[in-house]
Amino acid sequence: MRVSYKYLSNAVVFDDRKAKIIAIENKELFRNTIMELYSGNQNELFVFSKNFSPVSFDKKVRFIGDVLNFNYNDKKLITKIYSDIENIVNDMYYENILRIKEQMICLCDKITEKMEFDVDFDDNIETLSLIKACSFSLKDDSDSPLEKLLRFIKLTRDYLGIEFFVMQNLCLYFSESQMEAFLRNISIEKFNIIDIEHTVPDLNAESADSADVIIIDNDFCVVDNQP
């Protein structure tokens, strides 16, 4: 797993279970990089690859622009979860769902009899339609924004096959101790994380063991790579 960024001479390689923090001190470059990610034009700056073959950004990469206010019930994620629920129902509760469908058809027949004019209905009731009527959603009982973020990353990796996660300014919002715990979990779970910061973050020694910091200065030079 690796990521090439236009302003880095070497690719960022994910082979050590560490998060990668790119600190871009040049404000214009930082702003343009984030704007390209938001606009969907990231291919001008980034190439994500697996086994030296490029991967689709839309299918394998997730940009989380606002780590404090992202959509936990992501549409693609919920669609996949609905599919899993449908499989569970068909495998384990098939007779239950058949009875529900029969009751629904019976109810619809009775409703049509009460109408003052002729109406018709579709008696081919799909299991997925009944499941969606229950409005399943992901329950968020996390104690902190970082815990919520970790859960979301795990869900999107496991359910959608997302392999890279890009975010911005994590260190701006969270303390050293919070970042230490977050980066440790990233390492344990083997998530491929890139955090783009606008300044060099203050990380304690424990955090440094779980993250590589790459610094691009105001003159677009890579001036440091802290293991």
Buried (B, 14 or more C-beta within 10 A) or exposed (E): BBBBBEBBEEBBEBEEEBBBBBBBBBEEBBEBBBEBBEEEEBEEBBBBBBEEEEBEBEEBBBBBEEBEEBEBEBEEBBEBBBEEBBEEBEEEEEEEBEEBBEEBBEEBEEEEEEEEEEEEEEEEBEBBEBBBEEEEEEEEEBEEBBBBBBBBBEBBBEBBEBBBBBBBBBBEEBEEEBBBBBBBBBBEEEBBBBBBBBBBBEBEEBBBBBBBBBBBBEEEEBEEEEE
